[in-house]
Amino acid sequence: MNRRPYPSDVSDEEWAFVAPYLSLLPQTAAQRRHEVREVFHAVRYLVRTGAPWRWLPTHFPPWEAVYQQTRRWIAAGCFEAIVHDLRLLVRAAAGRRPQPSAVMVDSRTRRSTVESGQRAGVDGHKRVRGSKVHVVVDTMGTLLALAVTPANEAERQQVGALAQRVREVVGCTLRGLFVPRWAWRSCATTWTRIPSHSRHPVHAVRRPGPALVVPIDREVPPGPREPA
């Protein structure tokens, strides 16, 4: 690396972890023209700074090569695999079970740029034009699923699809889904169409603040439940 390091560059230990996920071709492949680590550094630089592709500094590989390789990584599910395994490691280090029994859903609106194109929409409540990011995290805050939509898309329309994706990730360990109060009805309706390992119905419990949707495969105690 013939340049001064950026704060977004990964350490040798971090690279040793992510390199197997990103090596779609052998290091000696004839078509490999740029060092994979430098391409990954370029992607991290763009993510952390928010710079457009064409504004990538010239001491990184050409932006066209970085863009094309990033699309290959996304298509191959490399980043999802990294996030999935990191979440398992974080939970194991904290003494938690590998898969969560309860998750939380929320969203935020990000202001758009010219490059957003048709993906941008107007969030009438926040009076912002941009994209809306819908995320699902476990009780430790680690990412489970996300979806990006135009800002004018209603959150309740995304809850069901996110619940389906989370169930596919964590399997039958999931017992509860914390959602904002405005979404509890649509979530409960959708959740009943998602088969569980025990094939029991779904019960929506309304509480102050968020609502908790719980599959009834055992008796639900009257008080608040501490998620695993």
C-alpha positions as CSV (number, residue, x, y, z in Angstrom):
1,M,0.0,0.0,0.0
2,N,1.9,3.1,-1.3
3,R,-0.2,5.7,0.5
4,R,-1.0,7.1,3.9
5,P,-3.7,5.0,5.6
6,Y,-7.2,6.3,6.1
7,P,-9.2,5.8,9.3
8,S,-11.6,3.6,7.3
9,D,-8.8,1.1,6.4
10,V,-9.0,-2.3,8.1
11,S,-6.3,-3.6,10.3
12,D,-4.4,-6.8,9.5
13,E,-6.5,-8.7,12.0
14,E,-9.8,-7.4,10.5
15,W,-8.6,-8.2,7.0
16,A,-7.7,-11.8,8.0
17,F,-11.3,-12.2,9.1
18,V,-13.1,-10.7,6.0
19,A,-10.6,-11.8,3.3
20,P,-12.1,-15.4,2.9
21,Y,-15.6,-13.9,2.3
22,L,-14.3,-11.5,-0.4
23,S,-12.0,-13.7,-2.3
24,L,-14.3,-14.8,-5.2
25,L,-11.3,-15.7,-7.3
26,P,-7.8,-17.0,-6.4
27,Q,-5.2,-14.4,-5.6
28,T,-3.2,-15.6,-8.7
29,A,-6.2,-15.3,-11.1
30,A,-5.1,-13.8,-14.4
31,Q,-8.0,-11.3,-14.5
32,R,-7.1,-9.8,-11.1
33,R,-5.5,-6.4,-11.7
34,H,-6.0,-4.7,-8.3
35,E,-5.3,-5.9,-4.8
36,V,-8.6,-7.0,-3.2
37,R,-7.7,-5.3,0.1
38,E,-7.3,-2.0,-1.6
39,V,-10.7,-2.4,-3.4
40,F,-12.3,-3.1,0.0
41,H,-10.5,-0.1,1.5
42,A,-12.0,2.0,-1.3
43,V,-15.5,0.7,-0.6
44,R,-15.1,1.5,3.1
45,Y,-13.8,5.0,2.2
46,L,-16.9,5.7,0.1
47,V,-19.3,4.4,2.8
48,R,-17.7,6.4,5.6
49,T,-17.4,9.6,3.7
50,G,-20.5,9.4,1.5
51,A,-18.5,10.5,-1.6
52,P,-19.8,9.7,-5.1
53,W,-18.1,6.9,-7.0
54,R,-16.4,9.2,-9.4
55,W,-14.9,11.2,-6.5
56,L,-12.9,8.3,-5.3
57,P,-9.3,9.5,-4.7
58,T,-6.9,8.5,-7.4
59,H,-4.5,6.5,-5.2
60,F,-7.3,3.9,-4.8
61,P,-8.0,1.5,-7.7
62,P,-10.2,3.2,-10.5
63,W,-13.7,3.8,-9.4
64,E,-15.1,1.7,-12.3
65,A,-13.2,-1.3,-11.0
66,V,-14.3,-0.7,-7.4
67,Y,-17.9,-0.3,-8.5
68,Q,-17.9,-3.5,-10.5
69,Q,-16.3,-5.5,-7.8
70,T,-18.7,-4.2,-5.2
71,R,-21.6,-5.3,-7.4
72,R,-20.1,-8.8,-7.6
73,W,-19.7,-8.9,-3.8
74,I,-23.3,-7.8,-3.3
75,A,-24.6,-10.4,-5.9
76,A,-22.6,-13.1,-4.1
77,G,-24.0,-12.2,-0.7
78,C,-20.6,-11.6,0.7
79,F,-21.5,-8.7,3.0
80,E,-24.6,-10.6,4.3
81,A,-22.4,-13.5,5.2
82,I,-19.9,-11.3,7.0
83,V,-22.7,-9.6,9.0
84,H,-24.3,-12.9,9.9
85,D,-21.1,-14.5,11.2
86,L,-20.0,-11.3,13.1
87,R,-23.4,-11.3,14.8
88,L,-22.8,-14.9,16.0
89,L,-19.4,-14.0,17.3
90,V,-20.7,-10.9,19.1
91,R,-23.5,-12.8,20.8
92,A,-21.1,-15.6,21.8
93,A,-18.6,-13.2,23.3
94,A,-21.5,-11.7,25.3
95,G,-22.5,-15.1,26.6
96,R,-25.8,-15.1,24.6
97,R,-27.4,-17.8,22.6
98,P,-26.4,-17.9,18.9
99,Q,-29.8,-16.8,17.6
100,P,-32.1,-14.2,19.3
101,S,-35.5,-14.9,20.7
102,A,-36.7,-11.3,20.2
103,V,-35.9,-8.5,17.7
104,M,-36.8,-4.9,17.1
105,V,-37.9,-3.0,14.0
106,D,-37.5,0.7,13.2
107,S,-36.8,3.0,10.3
108,R,-35.1,6.3,9.4
109,T,-35.2,8.6,6.4
110,R,-32.0,9.6,4.7
111,R,-31.8,12.7,2.5
112,S,-31.4,11.9,-1.2
113,T,-28.7,13.0,-3.7
114,V,-29.0,13.5,-7.4
115,E,-27.9,10.0,-8.0
116,S,-30.8,8.5,-6.0
117,G,-33.0,8.9,-9.1
118,Q,-36.4,7.1,-8.8
119,R,-35.5,5.6,-5.4
120,A,-36.1,9.0,-3.8
121,G,-39.5,9.9,-2.4
122,V,-40.9,12.5,-0.1
123,D,-41.5,11.7,3.6
124,G,-44.4,14.0,4.3
125,H,-44.2,13.6,8.1
126,K,-40.5,14.6,8.2
127,R,-40.6,16.8,5.1
128,V,-37.5,15.2,3.7
129,R,-37.0,13.9,0.2
130,G,-34.9,10.8,0.1
131,S,-34.8,7.1,0.9
132,K,-36.2,5.2,4.0
133,V,-34.1,2.5,5.6
134,H,-36.0,-0.1,7.5
135,V,-33.9,-2.2,9.9
136,V,-34.3,-5.1,12.2
137,V,-31.8,-5.7,15.0
138,D,-31.6,-8.0,18.0
139,T,-31.7,-6.8,21.6
140,M,-27.9,-6.2,21.4
141,G,-28.3,-3.9,18.4
142,T,-26.7,-6.2,15.8
143,L,-28.2,-6.2,12.3
144,L,-30.5,-8.9,11.2
145,A,-32.3,-7.5,8.1
146,L,-32.8,-4.2,6.3
147,A,-34.7,-2.8,3.3
148,V,-34.3,0.5,1.5
149,T,-37.4,2.1,-0.1
150,P,-38.5,5.5,-1.3
151,A,-39.2,7.8,1.7
152,N,-42.9,7.9,0.9
153,E,-43.3,4.2,1.4
154,A,-45.3,3.4,4.6
155,E,-43.4,1.6,7.3
156,R,-46.2,-0.8,8.0
157,Q,-46.0,-2.1,4.5
158,Q,-42.4,-3.3,5.1
159,V,-42.9,-4.9,8.5
160,G,-44.3,-8.2,7.2
161,A,-41.5,-8.6,4.6
162,L,-38.9,-7.9,7.2
163,A,-40.5,-10.3,9.6
164,Q,-40.3,-13.0,6.9
165,R,-36.7,-12.3,6.3
166,V,-35.8,-12.4,9.9
167,R,-37.6,-15.7,10.4
168,E,-35.5,-17.1,7.6
169,V,-32.3,-15.9,9.2
170,V,-32.9,-17.0,12.8
171,G,-35.2,-19.9,12.3
172,C,-37.5,-21.2,14.9
173,T,-35.8,-19.5,17.9
174,L,-37.7,-16.3,17.4
175,R,-40.5,-15.7,19.8
176,G,-41.1,-11.9,19.7
177,L,-40.9,-8.9,17.5
178,F,-40.9,-5.4,19.0
179,V,-42.5,-2.9,16.6
180,P,-43.8,0.7,16.9
181,R,-47.4,1.0,18.0
182,W,-48.5,2.0,14.5
183,A,-47.4,-1.2,13.0
184,W,-48.6,-3.9,15.5
185,R,-51.8,-4.7,13.6
186,S,-50.2,-5.2,10.2
187,C,-47.3,-7.2,11.7
188,A,-49.6,-9.5,13.6
189,T,-51.7,-10.1,10.5
190,T,-48.6,-10.9,8.4
191,W,-47.0,-13.0,11.1
192,T,-49.9,-15.4,11.2
193,R,-49.0,-16.4,7.6
194,I,-45.4,-17.3,8.5
195,P,-45.2,-20.9,9.6
196,S,-43.4,-21.7,12.8
197,H,-41.8,-24.9,13.9
198,S,-44.7,-25.6,16.3
199,R,-47.5,-24.3,14.0
200,H,-49.1,-22.3,16.8
201,P,-51.1,-19.1,16.2
202,V,-49.8,-15.6,16.9
203,H,-50.8,-13.3,19.7
204,A,-50.3,-9.6,19.6
205,V,-49.7,-8.0,23.0
206,R,-50.1,-4.2,23.1
207,R,-48.0,-2.5,25.7
208,P,-47.0,1.1,26.4
209,G,-44.5,2.2,23.9
210,P,-43.6,-0.6,21.4
211,A,-45.9,-3.6,20.8
212,L,-44.7,-7.1,21.2
213,V,-45.9,-9.8,18.8
214,V,-45.4,-13.3,20.3
215,P,-46.1,-16.7,18.8
216,I,-48.0,-18.7,21.5
217,D,-46.1,-21.9,21.9
218,R,-46.1,-21.5,25.6
219,E,-48.1,-19.5,28.1
220,V,-47.4,-15.8,28.0
221,P,-46.8,-14.3,31.5
222,P,-48.8,-11.2,32.4
223,G,-45.7,-9.0,33.0
224,P,-43.0,-7.8,30.7
225,R,-40.7,-10.5,29.3
226,E,-37.0,-10.1,29.2
227,P,-35.8,-11.1,25.7
228,A,-32.9,-13.5,25.3
